[in-house]
Amino acid sequence: MAKIRPAGKKKKTSSRPPGTIPCLILLVMGFLLLALLFYAVVKTGAPS
């Protein structure tokens, strides 16, 4: 016979850990900082 489970109890499969959003923000900020630094280096090194 099949096991019958209560209808209200379902496991959340797509729940993220609470630190995901700050980690993504930190990664994006780091990438932007590196891009800005690279842009500044290229701009000051180019003869105009």
N, C-alpha and C positions, 0 to 999 in steps of 0.2 A: 504493500500500500504506500501511497505517496505521503510524504510528510507535509502537513499543512502549517504554514507560518502565518502569524498575524499580519494583516494588511498594512498597518501603520509603520512597521519597522523595516525601513530600507536603508542600506548602507550608502553613504555618499561616496561616489567613485571619483568625482571631479573636484574634491575639496583641496585647496592649496594650503600649504603651510603658511603661517602668519607672516613670515619674513620675506615673502616673495616680492612684494611690491617695493619695499625700501631697497632691496638688492637690485632690482631692475632700474630704479631711479639712480642709484649709485653708479651702476654700469654705464647708463646713458650719460650722466654728468662727466664721468671719467673720459668717455669717448669724445664728448664735445670739447673738453679741456685739451685733450691731445690734438684734436683737429685745429683748434684755435692756436695752439702753440706751434704746430707745423705751419699754419698759414702765416703767422708772424715771422717765423724764421725764413720762409720762402720770400716774403715780401721785403724784409730788410736786406736779404742777400742779393736780390735781383737789382742790377743796375738800371737806373731810370733816367 
